[in-house]
């Protein structure tokens, strides 16, 4: 996994999907708030975990990813923040 932490993650995700760049959000809900752990963890506030769950985004990474493809991903992210 190649995870980045960004502002306006959901908007960036949509932007990258328009450019046919696959992304994934692996932990949209922080672990301490997941239903499967209810009752095992006392209800609490974990602001860093909560913020990270709103800001992390997985980018494509695989052996066949060419330098040209990497540049396209990086440039697309830069364009999003430059243009939006």
C-alpha positions in Angstrom: 0.0 0.0 0.0 1.1 3.5 -0.7 -0.8 5.8 1.6 -0.8 9.6 1.5 -2.5 12.0 3.9 -4.2 14.9 2.3 -6.7 17.7 2.8 -10.0 17.4 0.9 -9.5 13.7 0.5 -12.9 12.8 -0.9 -12.7 15.6 -3.5 -9.2 14.4 -4.5 -10.4 10.8 -4.8 -13.2 11.9 -7.1 -10.7 14.0 -9.2 -8.4 11.0 -9.5 -11.2 8.7 -10.5 -12.1 11.1 -13.3 -8.6 10.7 -14.5 -8.9 6.9 -14.3 -6.4 6.7 -11.4 -7.5 4.0 -8.9 -7.5 4.9 -5.2 -8.8 3.2 -2.1 -9.8 4.3 1.4 -8.9 1.4 3.6 -10.0 2.7 7.0 -12.8 5.2 6.6 -13.8 4.5 10.2 -11.1 4.6 12.9 -10.6 1.3 14.7 -11.9 2.5 18.0 -15.3 3.4 16.4 -15.8 0.2 14.3 -18.9 -1.7 15.1 -17.0 -5.0 15.4 -15.0 -3.6 18.4 -18.1 -2.2 20.2 -18.0 -3.3 23.8 -14.3 -4.2 23.7 -13.2 -0.6 23.7 -14.5 2.1 26.0 -16.1 4.9 24.1 -13.5 7.6 23.8 -12.2 10.4 21.6 -9.0 9.7 19.6 -8.7 12.9 17.6 -5.5 11.9 15.7 -7.0 8.6 14.6 -10.3 10.2 13.7 -8.5 12.9 11.6 -6.3 10.3 9.9 -9.4 8.3 8.9 -10.7 11.4 7.1 -7.4 12.2 5.4 -5.7 9.0 4.2 -5.9 7.8 0.7 -4.1 4.8 -1.0 -2.5 5.4 -4.4 -1.8 2.8 -7.0 1.4 0.8 -6.4 2.4 -2.4 -8.3 5.5 -3.7 -10.0 4.3 -2.8 -13.5 3.7 0.9 -12.6 5.9 2.8 -15.0 7.7 6.0 -14.4 5.3 7.7 -16.8 2.3 6.4 -14.9 3.8 7.6 -11.6 4.4 11.0 -13.1 0.8 11.1 -14.3 -0.5 10.3 -10.7 1.8 12.9 -9.1 0.9 15.6 -11.7 -2.8 14.8 -11.3 -2.6 15.4 -7.6 -0.6 18.6 -8.1 -3.2 19.8 -10.6 -6.0 19.2 -8.2 -4.4 21.4 -5.5 -3.3 24.0 -8.1 -6.7 24.3 -9.8 -9.2 23.7 -7.1 
